[in-house]
Amino acid sequence: MSFDLIATDAQSDARAGKLTTAHGEILTPIFMPVGTRASVRAIEQRELHEMGAQIILGNTYHLYLRPSTQILHKAGGLHKFMSWTKPILTDSGGYQVFSLSDLRHIDEQGVVFKSHLDGSKHHFTPESVVDIQRLIGSDVMMVLDECPPHDAPKEYIKQSNDLTIRWAARAQHHAANTTPHYGYDQTLFAITQGGTFDDLRADSTKRLVGMNFDGYAIGGLAVGESEDAMYRMIELSHPLLPQTKPRYLMGVGTPTNILNAIERGVDMFDCVLPTREGRNGRVYTRYGAINIRAAKYADDFRPLDDGFENYVCQQFSRAYIRHLLNVDEIFGLQLCSLQNISFFLWLTREARAQILAGRFKAWKEEFLERYRSGEKLGVI
């Protein structure tokens, strides 16, 4: 893997770069659709290609349980299993340590999970998580980490942070002493922690940077803390992270979050929001988000976002999409998910274009003003 920093914004820390992997180039900033179980929900791989998706995310924990690493290995890796030819990033299962807190036990060696499917026990270690991701065959692998609750006591977050760093060292050592299964290179990213404590976040970042990973994720955010606290942690991280390596903000977020994080120097994003909210009838446009199930759209024959150049907006009206959702037609879920993923991909693609043009900061302010004003303007 290689990363080239191509341009920076004169009025902010926004960056445009190029990440090169065995399965192709990724032009940053980039949004990564989440394909937790080897599928981006309600969207075909063909459609992802057509929308310009450059990389998707898979979930190590879920893929390990189903279909299993044995099946994926027999298939020749996740790319072949799901017929996806572009890059894949896999998380490490560390978020499940946070989200499945009643189903796990953490110690120095790793994490014992109780499967949410059948209650069976599984042991994840920094080494085994690398092995699992080797079998999955992702282009970017993540180290095992612990994501503590945002409101945990500082002493606990310090202990958790220290554990994450020891696990990162073990994962790095194991990755260096193992080889990929499918004939192409894989790379390993570290994950900074430290909650919203400035000193712990700085300590985590400095120590992991000293270990010289290929890329760095900013973890432990978007887990309940305020937006201001999240932005402060990103601002703190920016001068500490290497300029010549990619930065990935995990699990974030809304269009506003993404643009404000790009302004603070972040390159890569993932979030389940576009597909999860799409399945519930919430769709994103350049003028704000719409609850398309609302009665006022019953006879609204305008597109979701007039002038937005994607398949959904060019072909279907708000009234039709609302009808599909109200009669439980799967096609309605598909159209809402397609709209949202294409919008998030457009957002980071346009942000990159504005960075290259030297006017990202001004464009961001213009966009957010319009995004907040849709209802007032009568557009949504």
Secondary structure, DSSP 8 states (H G I E B T S, - for coil): -EEEEEEE-TTSS-EEEEEEETTEEEEESEEE-B-TTSS-TT--HHHHHHHT---EEE-HHHHIIIIIHHHHHHHTSHHHHHT--S-EEE--SHHHHHHTGGGEEE-SS-EEEE-TTT--EEEE-HHHHHHHHHHHT-SEEE-------TTS-HHHHHHHHHHHHHHHHHHHHHHHTS--SSSS--EEEEEE--TT-HHHHHHHHHHHHTTT-SEEEE-S-SSSS-HHHHHHHHHHHTTTS-TTS-EEETT---HHHHHHHHHTT--EEE-SHHHHHHTTTEEEETTEEEETTSGGGTT--S-SSTT--SHHHHH--HHHHHHHHHTT-HHHHHHHHHHHHHHHHHHHHHHHHHHHHT-HHHHHHHHHHHHH-HHHHT--
